[in-house]
Amino acid sequence: MSRRIALSKAITLVESKSPRKRLMADVLLDRLKRSSSESDTNATHKTSSFRLGIAGPPGVGKSTFVEALGIFILGLKDHESQGESSFQPDKLAVLCIDPSSHVTGGSILGDKTRMSSLSYHPRAYVRPSPSSGTLGGLGSYTYDAASLCELAGYQMTIIETVGVGQSEVELAECCDLFLLLLAPGGGDELQGSKKGIVEVADVLVVNKADGETQTLARRTASEYRKAMGLLRKPVGWWGVLMVSAKTCHGIPELWKTILQYQQYAESSGYLSEKRRLQNRYWMWKYLRERVLEAAKKDPRVKTRADEIEKLLDSGIVAPRVAAAELWRTIVGSVDSEAE
């Protein structure tokens, strides 16, 4: 229990926007990373954890699906029925991203209440977090929260995003396997062939394949299989599956596919390369956020911004030109973009 409390406090710290607490979070992450690297010096270069990202439109049943999958994975350890796989998560963390209000800035954070069985499991940790207005389906510091879960000893982390659309694909930069959850009748061949979130997903899963919607789910899965044949998929593409989070139908087959992906990505070096590129992506993303925050607080930039905004309001300059003027004020050089 004390470790859970410590992990919760650490995640709260990295999510804070307070300058003092942000500095504390930087120190915490740095020390934990260094300590982890030193302990693994004599070990083989291997990723000891796995991140599963789950996205899907609102109402597709993401929370119910995550709970069903989580309970199944943790149950495998109890029954020792993992088979030949060397990857057998003993502890599971779930990060649920809730949308934040653009008016009040608040979030309901109700995902944990929809995962009551998983939340009370002694080897599971469920943490709801606000998106804080960040686009892409994630929170501002979801990547850091996932890292903290791994450093706390959770071998598998499931990241459940807010309800996302075609263009919100940032989850791919935060997970090892991108799972897109679909509803029966939620798409056709044309919808499936659109560029965007469908294209970057590693596996598509049609949920609610039970009862009256089972036939419709089968038809939807067939349509997506046809549509995916039109796309050039990356090496990580693993097909279209059907599940029922309500009856757990298809969950064992899905877990088998996840294990096959994990074993392939681990042995081929694809997983470590993906993590390396993700680290670089988030470094630049955090830098952009820091630069923007610092620019807005700079008195010189603020004065120039007030002047440019008046010209912008009067229609004298275009937003793109106004942004360029502000950039020159920040870097202090008119020739900064000459090259």
N, C-alpha and C positions, 0 to 999 in steps of 0.2 A: 504493500500500500504506500509506503514511504517513497518508493521509486516512482510510482505513478504520480504522486503529488509533485515530486521533483521534476518529472518530465512535463507535467502540466504547467508548472511555473516557468520552466525554460521556454516552452512554446509561447506562453504569454509574453515573455520578455522579448523574444525575437519579433513578435507581432506588434510590439509597442512602437508608437511614433514619437515618443519622447526622446530628445537628443541624448539625455543622460542614460536612459535605459537602452537606447540603441547602441551606445558605446559599450555598455555592459554585455549586451548580446554578442557584439563582435568579439570581445575578450573571451566570453564563454565558448563560442563556436571554435575560435582559434585554439584554445587550450584542449578542448575535447578532440578536435581533429588531430592535433599534434600527439596527444596521448594515444589515440587509436592507431596512428601511423607507427609510433614507436613500438607498440605491442605486437604489430603485425610485421615487424622488420624481418623476422626469420621465417615468416610464413610464406607460402606460395602466393603469387599474385592472383587473387581470386576474389570475386564479388560475393560476400557472404550474406547478402540480403537481396530482396527482390521487390520491385515496386510495380504494382498493378494499377493503372489508371482507368477509371470508368467514367464515361461521359454518355450523354443521351438527352433527348428532349424532355421537358417537364411532363410528369405523369406517366413515364414509361416504366416506373417501378424500380428505380435505382436503389433506394434504401432497402426495400424488401429483398432485392437481388443480392446486395452486399451482405446482408445478414445471413441469407441462406448459404451463400458461398463461404462466408467466414465460419459459420457453424460446421459446415461440411469439412473444411480444411483442418480445423482444430479437432474434429472428431476422428480424423485419420490417425493422429498421434495417439489417441486413446485406444484405438483398435489395432494399431501397428499394421495397417493395411496399405502401406505406401508402395509396396512392390519393389521394383529395382531402382527407383529414383533415389538419388543421394540428397535431394532437396526436400526436407520435411520440416516445415515451419512449426516450431514449438510455441511461438508467441506471435500474435497478429495485431497490428495497429491499423486503425481506420481513421483517415482524415476526411471529414465531411465539410465541404465548402458551401455555405449558405449565402444566397444573394443578399446584398445590403440595399436598403432603401436609398434612392437618389435624393429623396426629400429630407428624411430625418437622419440618414446614415446608419440606422439601426438594423439589426438582423434578428430573426426569430430563433435561429439555431435549434430547429425542431427535429433534425435528423436523428439525434441520439435517442429521442423518445420513440422513434419508429424502429429502432434496433434494440429493443429492451432485452431480448435474450442474449444477444452478442455483447451488449454493454455490461451485463452482469457476469459474463464469463471470466473466470479468474486469469486466463491467459490471453485476454483480449483488452485492447485499449482503444476506446472510441472518443474522438475529439472533434467537436464541431467548431468551425472557425468562419468568420465573416469574410466575404469577398472584398469588402471595403471599397466597392465601386470599381475594382480592377476588372478589365475585360479579359476574355480568354478562358473563363470558367474557373479560374483559380484565385486564391488570395494573394496578397502582395508577397508574403513570405512562406508560401506553401512548401517550396523547395527546402528551405531551412528546417521547417517542421518535420518533413520527411527524413532529413538527415539526422535530426535529434532522435526520432523514433528508432532509427537504425543504431545509433550510438548507445541507445538505452537497452539494446539487446533484442529488438523485435526483428525477426528474420524476414518478415513480409509486411509490407505497408500497402494498404489499399487507399487510393485517393479518389474520392467521389466528388465530382465537380457539380457546379450549379447546372441547371438545364441549359444546354448550349445549342447553338445553331451551326450552320454550315461553315462559317468562317472562324469560329473560335477553336483554335487548334493548339493552344499553348500547352495543353496537358501533355502533348507528345514530347515536350522539352523537360518533363518532370517525372516521367515514368519509364520503366523498362518495356512494358507491354501495354499498348493502348487498346482498350476494349470499348467498342461503341455499342451501346444497348439500344435496340430498336423495338418499336411497338408493332403488332400485327396490323397490316394495312397502312403503315406509316411511310411508305415510299413505293415507287415504281421504278422501272428501268431507267427512265430519264432522271429521276431524283437520285438514284444510286450512282449514276455516271457523272454527277456534278463534282467539280473540283472542290476541295475543302476538307471538312472533317472526315468524310467517308474515305477519302483518298489516303489520309495519313494514318487511319486506324489499322492496327495489326490484325484484329479479328472483329467480325461483326456478329452480334448475338441478338437474335429475335426473342424477346421475352413474352410471357403470357401464352405459351404454347400449351394450353390446357382448356378443357371444357369447350364452349362454343367458339372460342377463338383459335382452336388448334388448327383447323383447316386453313384459316386465314393466315396464321403464322407460317404454316408450311408454304403457302403460296408466296408470302412476302419474302421468305428466305430464298425461294427459287428465283424470284425476280432480282434480288440483290446478287445472287450468284451469276446470273446472266449479265447484269450491269457491270459487275466487277471485272468481267472478262474484257471489257472495253478499256479498262484502266491499266496503265503500266505500274504494277505494284512493286514496292521495294522487296528486298530479300526477306524482310520480316513478316510477309503476308501469310496468314494462317487460316483463311477461309471464313465461311458463314455457318453458324451453329444455331440451334433452337434450344431454349430452356424454358422451364416454368419455375419461377422463384416461389410460387405458392405450393407446388407439389414436389419441388426439387428434381423434377424430370430434366435430364440433360446436364445436371450439375457435375456428375462424375465424368462425363465425356468432355465437358469444358475444362475441368481440372487436368485431365489427361493431356489436352491440347496445350494448356499453360505450362505443364511440366516439360513437354516436348520442346516448346519454345525456349524455356529457361535452360534446358540442357544444351540445346543447339547454340544459343547466344553465349553461354558460358564457355563452352569448349572451343568455339570458333574465334573468340575474342571480340565478337560483335557487341557484347554487353559492356565490356570495359571501354571500348571505343565510344560507344553511345554515351556512357557516363562522362567521359572526358569532354566530349562536345557539349554536353548539357552544362557542365561546370563553366565552360567558357561563355555559353549563352547567358547564363544567369549573372555572371560577372558583369557583362556589358549592360544587362538590363538594370541591375542595381546601380551601376554607374550613371546611367541615364536619369534614374529617379533622384539620385543624390545631386546631380548637376542642376536638374530642374528645380529642386527644392532650394538649393543654394542661390540660384539666380533670382528666384522670387523674393528671397529675403534680402538680397543685396540692395541697399538704398540707391545706388547709382543706376542699377538696372530698373528698379521700380520707378524712378523719376522719368527715365527714358520711355518706359512702357506706358506711363500715363500720357505722355506726349504723342506716342504712336497710336494709342487707342483712340485719341481724339481725331486723328487723321483717318483712322480706320472707320470710325463712326460716320464721318462726313463723306466717306466714299472716295477719298483722294488716293489712298493706297490699297492694294490687294492684301489679303491675309498672308500670302506667301512672301510678298515683299516686306511686310511688317515684321514677319518672323526673321527674315534675313537682317533687317536693321537691328533687331534686338540681339541677334547672334553677334553682330559686329561690336555691339556695346559690351557684350559679355567677354569676348576674347580680346577686345581693345585693339583690333587691327582691321582696317578696311580691306586689306589685301589677303585676308585669311582664307578666302575661297578662290584665290587666283588660279590655283592649280587644279 
